[in-house]
Amino acid sequence: MTETPALRPAAVARQLFVSSRPVSWINTAYPFAAAYLLTTREVDPTLVIGTLFFLIPYNLAMYGINDVFDYESDLRNPRKGGAHGAVLDRRLHRITLWAAGLLCLPFVVYLVVAGSPASWLVLAASLFFVVFYSAPPLRLKERPFADSVTSSIHFFSPAVYALVLTGATWTWQLAAVIVAFALWGIASHAFGAVQDVVADREAGIASIATARGARWTVRFALVCYAVAGIVMLATTWPGPLAALIAVPYLVTVWPYRAITDATATTATRGWDRFLWLNQLAGFLVTMLLIWWWALTA
């Protein structure tokens, strides 16, 4: 019998790095940093520590826990092992869970001390959904529609947390921004789930895509992206210009509107473009935020 080689620290670190999805780190850190900075208009320790938390520990927790509890599905999924996430060695499962918890702990302690009861509730809710999106007994990712909503919470909750933490004044225009962001998140999760229809069904995992089918789910994503753009038209200038940012997403997803469950894996090409499209969208949003900052200075 061949002896299983020992895990080397460098190999463990690499697996944890891949599991945390580095290409997506900015998607959670940016909303917190932008909301915090635009509200306080100053750089302070809480901004720096909160941004670091939502950059790395938060993502290791979110994606690492997912990789542990999605192990059986990931084994059947040929796209795993890179930007799309790791197929974790079973020996790394316990290490990943401990690493995620221990890395998050000092940041969470600081944010609790720096925050208010209202901010504690938002942070607790955000972390609750990070854990129970993948972990039993709730495992929300296997509850169609709840999976897309929960995934969206992962991305817009850091912004909501920053707004509550800083005592921002809520207006209907600000609420519209959060609603549009939430719709973007729902659409993005739904489209991402399409490529995993076959792997998820083989592993007995339910999702919005396995429940409704690939074609319906792609069209649902298109509607959510479109509505997200429309909602931005109700925001304060130059916010309405952000409606145009929905267009590249619609163009990316549109070719897959007639996809079938049998050909669902072809959506991975669109998903690969989506990952980099987020960087362009982030740049355009940044330009609009700088413009808004200048107008309201």
For each residue, the residues with C-beta under 8 A, 3 or more apart:
1:
2:
3:
4: 91
5:
6:
7: 11 12 89 91 92 95
8: 11 12
9: 12 13
10: 13 14
11: 7 8 14 15
12: 7 8 9 15 16 92 95
13: 9 10 16 17
14: 10 11 17 18
15: 11 12 18 19 86 88 89 92 96
16: 12 13 19 20 60 64 92 95 96 99
17: 13 14 20 22
18: 14 15 21 22 81 82 85 86
19: 15 16 60 63 64 67 85 86 88 96
20: 16 17 25 56 59 60 63 64
21: 18 24 25 59 63 83 84 85
22: 17 18 25 83
23: 83 275
24: 21 27 28 59 63 275 278
25: 20 21 22 28 29 55 56 59
26: 29 30 55 278 279 282
27: 24 30 31 155 278
28: 24 25 31 32 54 55 58 59 62 154 155 158
29: 25 26 32 33 51 52 54 55 58 158
30: 26 27 33 34 282
31: 27 28 34 35 54 155 156 158 159 162 181
32: 28 29 35 36 50 51 54 158 159 161 162
33: 29 30 36 37 47 50 51 54 162
34: 30 31 37 38 159 162 285 286 289
35: 31 32 38 39 158 159 160 162 163 166 168
36: 32 33 39 40 46 47 50 51 162 165 166
37: 33 34 40 41 42 43 47
38: 34 35 41 289 292 293
39: 35 36 162 163 166 167 168
40: 36 37 44 47 166
41: 37 38 293
42: 37 47
43: 37 47 48
44: 40 47 48
45: 48 49
46: 36 49 50 110 111 114 165
47: 33 36 37 40 42 43 44 50 51
48: 43 44 45 51 52
49: 45 46 52 53 107 110 111
50: 32 33 36 46 47 53 54 107 111 162 165
51: 29 32 33 36 47 48 54 55
52: 29 48 49 55 56 57 107
53: 49 50 56 57 58 104 107 108 111
54: 28 29 31 32 33 50 51 58 59 158
55: 25 26 28 29 51 52 58 59
56: 20 25 52 53 59 60 103
57: 52 53 60 61 100 103 104 107
58: 28 29 53 54 55 61 62 104 130 158
59: 20 21 24 25 28 54 55 56 62 63
60: 16 19 20 56 57 63 64 96 99 100 103 104
61: 57 58 64 65 100 101 103 104 127 130 131
62: 28 58 59 65 66 130 133 154
63: 19 20 21 24 59 60 66 67 85
64: 16 19 20 60 61 67 68 96 97 99 100
65: 61 62 68 69 96 97 100 130 131 133 134 135
66: 62 63 69 70 85 133 134 141
67: 19 63 64 70 71 74 85 86 87 88 96
68: 64 65 71 88 93 96 97 134
69: 65 66 134 135 136 139
70: 66 67 73 74 134 205
71: 67 68 74 75 87 88 90 93
72: 75 76 203
73: 70 76 77 196 199 200 202 203 205
74: 67 70 71 77 80 85 86 87 88 199
75: 71 72 87
76: 72 73 198 199 202 203
77: 73 74 80 87 196 199
78: 265
79: 82 84 195 265 268
80: 74 77 84 85 86 87
81: 18 84 85 86 87
82: 18 79 85
83: 21 22 23 272 275
84: 21 79 80 81 271
85: 18 19 21 63 66 67 74 80 81 82
86: 15 18 19 67 74 80 81
87: 67 71 74 75 77 80 81
88: 15 19 67 68 71 74 92 93 96
89: 7 15 92
90: 71 93
91: 4 7 94 95
92: 7 12 15 16 88 89 95 96
93: 68 71 88 90 96 97
94: 91 97 98
95: 7 12 16 91 92 98 99
96: 15 16 19 60 64 65 67 68 88 92 93 99 100
97: 64 65 68 93 94 100 101
98: 94 95 101 102
99: 16 60 64 95 96 102 103
100: 57 60 61 64 65 96 97 103 104
101: 61 97 98 104 105
102: 98 99 105
103: 56 57 60 61 99 100 107
104: 53 57 58 60 61 100 101 107 108 127
105: 101 102 108 109
106: 109 110
107: 49 50 52 53 57 103 104 110 111
108: 53 104 105 111 112 123 127
109: 105 106 112 113
110: 46 49 106 107 113 114
111: 46 49 50 53 107 108 114 115 119 123 165
112: 108 109 115 120 123
113: 109 110
114: 46 110 111 165
115: 111 112 119 120 123 165
116: 119 120 164 165 167
117: 120 121
118: 121 122 164
119: 111 115 116 122 123 161 164 165
120: 112 115 116 117 123 124
121: 117 118 124 125
122: 118 119 125 126 157 160 161 164 165
123: 108 111 112 115 119 120 126 127 161
124: 120 121 127 128
125: 121 122 128 129 153 157
126: 122 123 129 130 153 154 157 158 160 161
127: 61 104 108 123 124 130 131
128: 124 125 131 132
129: 125 126 132 133 140 150 153 154 157
130: 58 61 62 65 126 127 133 154
131: 61 65 127 128 134 135
132: 128 129 135 138 139 140
133: 62 65 66 129 130 139 140 141 147 150 151 154
134: 65 66 68 69 70 131 139 141
135: 65 69 131 132 138 139
136: 69 139
137:
138: 132 135
139: 69 132 133 134 135 136 142 143
140: 129 132 133 143 146 147 150
141: 66 133 134 147 150 151 205 207
142: 139 147 205 206 207
143: 139 140 146 147 206
144: 147 206 207 208 210 211 212
145: 148 149 208
146: 140 143 149 150
147: 133 140 141 142 143 144 150 151 189 193 207 208
148: 145 151 152 185 186 189 190 193 208
149: 145 146 152 153 186
150: 129 133 140 141 146 147 153 154
151: 133 141 147 148 154 155 185 186 188 189
152: 148 149 155 156 182 183 184 185 186 188 189
153: 125 126 129 149 150 156 157 182 185
154: 28 62 126 129 130 133 150 151 157 185
155: 27 28 31 151 152 158 181 184 185
156: 31 152 153 159 160 178 181 182 185
157: 122 125 126 129 153 154 160 161
158: 28 29 31 32 35 54 58 126 155 161 162
159: 31 32 34 35 156 162 163 178 181
160: 35 122 126 156 157 163 164 178
161: 32 119 122 123 126 157 158 164 165
162: 31 32 33 34 35 36 39 50 158 159 165 166 168
163: 35 39 159 160 166 168 170 174
164: 116 118 119 122 160 161 167 168
165: 36 46 50 111 114 115 116 119 122 161 162
166: 35 36 39 40 162 163
167: 39 116 164
168: 35 39 162 163 164 174
169: 174
170: 163 174 175
171: 174 175
172: 175 176 234
173: 176 177 234 235 236 239
174: 163 168 169 170 171 177 178
175: 170 171 172 178 179
176: 172 173 179 180 231 232 234 235 239
177: 173 174 180 181 232 235 239
178: 156 159 160 174 175 181 182
179: 175 176 182 183 231
180: 176 177 183 184 228 229 231 232 235 242
181: 31 155 156 159 177 178 184 185 228
182: 152 153 156 178 179 185 186
183: 152 179 180 186 187 224 225 227 228 231
184: 152 155 180 181 187 188 224 225 228 246 249
185: 148 151 152 153 154 155 156 181 182 188 189
186: 148 149 151 152 182 183 189 190 224
187: 183 184 190 191 220 221 222 223 224 225 228 249 253
188: 151 152 184 185 191 192 221 249 274
189: 147 148 151 152 185 186 192 193 208
190: 148 186 187 193 194 208 209 217 218 220 221 224
191: 187 188 194 217 218 221 253 256 267 270 271 274
192: 188 189 195 196 271 274
193: 147 148 189 190 196 197 200 207 208 209 210 217
194: 190 191 197 209 214 217 218 221 256 259 264 267
195: 79 192 264 265 266 267 268 271
196: 73 77 192 193 199 200 207 209 264
197: 193 194 200 201 207 209 210 213 214 261 264 265
198: 76 201 202 261 264 265
199: 73 74 76 77 196 202 203
200: 73 193 196 197 203 205 206 207 209 210
201: 197 198 204 205 210
202: 73 76 198 199
203: 72 73 76 199 200
204: 201
205: 70 73 141 142 200 201 210
206: 142 143 144 200 210 211
207: 141 142 144 147 193 196 197 200 210 211
208: 144 145 147 148 189 190 193 211 212 217 220
209: 190 193 194 196 197 200 212 213 214 217 264
210: 144 193 197 200 201 205 206 207
211: 144 206 207 208
212: 144 208 209 216 217 220
213: 197 209 216 217 261
214: 194 197 209 217 218 259 260 261 263 264 267
215: 218 219 257 258 259 260 261
216: 212 213 219 220
217: 190 191 193 194 208 209 212 213 214 220 221
218: 190 191 194 214 215 221 222 253 256 257 259 267
219: 215 216 222 223 257
220: 187 190 208 212 216 217 223 224
221: 187 188 190 191 194 217 218 224 225 253
222: 187 218 219 225 226 250 253 254 257
223: 187 219 220 226 227
224: 183 184 186 187 190 220 221 227 228
225: 183 184 187 221 222 228 229 246 249 250 253
226: 222 223 229 230 246 250
227: 183 223 224 230 231
228: 180 181 183 184 187 224 225 231 232 246
229: 180 225 226 232 233 242 243 244 245 246 247 250
230: 226 227 233 243
231: 176 179 180 183 227 228 234 235
232: 176 177 180 228 229 235 239 240 242 243 246
233: 229 230 240 243
234: 172 173 176 231 240
235: 173 176 177 180 231 232 239 240 242
236: 173 239 292
237: 240 295
238: 241 242 288 291 292 295
239: 173 176 177 232 235 236 242 288 292
240: 232 233 234 235 237 243
241: 238 244 288
242: 180 229 232 235 238 239 245 284 285 288
243: 229 230 232 233 240 246
244: 229 241 247
245: 229 242 248 249 281 284 285
246: 184 225 226 228 229 232 243 249 250
247: 229 244 250 251
248: 245 251 252 277 280 281
249: 184 187 188 225 245 246 252 253 274 277 281
250: 222 225 226 229 246 247 253 254
251: 247 248 254
252: 248 249 255 270 273 274 277
253: 187 191 218 221 222 225 249 250 256 257 270
254: 222 250 251 257
255: 252 270
256: 191 194 218 253 259 266 267 270
257: 215 218 219 222 253 254
258: 215
259: 194 214 215 218 256 263 264 266 267
260: 214 215 263 264
261: 197 198 213 214 215 264
262:
263: 214 259 260 266
264: 194 195 196 197 198 209 214 259 260 261 267
265: 78 79 195 197 198 268
266: 195 256 259 263 269
267: 191 194 195 214 218 256 259 264 270 271
268: 79 195 265 271 272
269: 266 272 273
270: 191 252 253 255 256 267 273 274
271: 84 191 192 195 267 268 274 275
272: 83 268 269 275 276
273: 252 269 270 276 277
274: 188 191 192 249 252 270 271 277 278
275: 23 24 83 271 272 278
276: 272 273 279 280
277: 248 249 252 273 274 280 281
278: 24 26 27 274 275 281 282
279: 26 276 282 283
280: 248 276 277 283 284
281: 245 248 249 277 278 284 285
282: 26 30 278 279 285 286
283: 279 280 286 287
284: 242 245 280 281 287 288
285: 34 242 245 281 282 288 289
286: 34 282 283 289 290
287: 283 284 290 291
288: 238 239 241 242 284 285 291 292
289: 34 38 285 286 292 293
290: 286 287 293 294
291: 238 287 288 294 295
292: 38 236 238 239 288 289 295 296
293: 38 41 289 290 296 297
294: 290 291 297
295: 237 238 291 292
296: 292 293
297: 293 294
